[in-house]
Amino acid sequence: MAGLFRSVIEIISIVAIPFILLLFLGWGIVRKVKVYEVFVEGAKDGFSVAIRIIPYLVAMLVGIGIFRAGGAMDVLTSVLAPGTGLIGMPAEALPMAFMRPLSGSGSLGIMTELMKVHGPDSFIGVLASTMYGSTETTFYVLAVYFGAVNIRNTRHALPAGLVADVVGMIAAVIVTRVLFGI
């Protein structure tokens, strides 16, 4: 069963991005959209958005730095470590689970550190990589992108994003155990 699951995942991972690109291009052609011109216009808009988000990005990165340097990450990890064992997540992966919703670069640093300590082919290394790809930087998105377009009331975005992150983390543990038999 695990072999079939692994084969299906490998096939999907090979064809997913080309399929999505072709789907968008095909949809644009069917709708008679000048795909290249629209792409270039979007790239121009992206540059102006990048300029607008810099203050929000700096504020978010400072907050993350204070969170980690102040020891809050270590305290949170030690408090929740007994509960994560129930779903099969090692306590060493908790910093990755906490940092990923906050910062992509911060979680990349934690993932790199975990791989240096435990090895890239270890359960923790594979789990950290799977978590990185299975979740989103929820607080980063809310702070930076919502701030850039002056959205103050995020309504259900934060709870929905955090629920998706938790589901992604649990799914990462399950998929890593099934696919890699670790």
Rosetta blueprint (number, residue, H / E / L):
1 M L
2 A H
3 G H
4 L H
5 F H
6 R H
7 S H
8 V H
9 I H
10 E H
11 I H
12 I H
13 S H
14 I H
15 V H
16 A H
17 I H
18 P H
19 F H
20 I H
21 L H
22 L H
23 L H
24 F H
25 L H
26 G H
27 W H
28 G H
29 I H
30 V H
31 R L
32 K L
33 V L
34 K L
35 V H
36 Y H
37 E H
38 V H
39 F H
40 V H
41 E H
42 G H
43 A H
44 K H
45 D H
46 G H
47 F H
48 S H
49 V H
50 A H
51 I H
52 R H
53 I H
54 I H
55 P H
56 Y H
57 L H
58 V H
59 A H
60 M H
61 L H
62 V H
63 G H
64 I H
65 G H
66 I H
67 F H
68 R H
69 A H
70 G L
71 G L
72 A H
73 M H
74 D H
75 V H
76 L H
77 T H
78 S H
79 V H
80 L H
81 A H
82 P H
83 G H
84 T H
85 G H
86 L H
87 I H
88 G L
89 M L
90 P L
91 A H
92 E H
93 A H
94 L H
95 P H
96 M H
97 A H
98 F H
99 M H
100 R L
101 P L
102 L L
103 S L
104 G H
105 S H
106 G H
107 S H
108 L H
109 G H
110 I H
111 M H
112 T H
113 E H
114 L H
115 M H
116 K H
117 V H
118 H H
119 G L
120 P L
121 D L
122 S L
123 F H
124 I H
125 G H
126 V H
127 L H
128 A H
129 S H
130 T H
131 M H
132 Y H
133 G H
134 S H
135 T L
136 E L
137 T L
138 T H
139 F H
140 Y H
141 V H
142 L H
143 A H
144 V H
145 Y H
146 F H
147 G H
148 A H
149 V L
150 N L
151 I L
152 R L
153 N L
154 T L
155 R L
156 H L
157 A H
158 L H
159 P H
160 A H
161 G H
162 L H
163 V H
164 A H
165 D H
166 V H
167 V H
168 G H
169 M H
170 I H
171 A H
172 A H
173 V H
174 I H
175 V H
176 T H
177 R H
178 V H
179 L H
180 F H
181 G L
182 I L
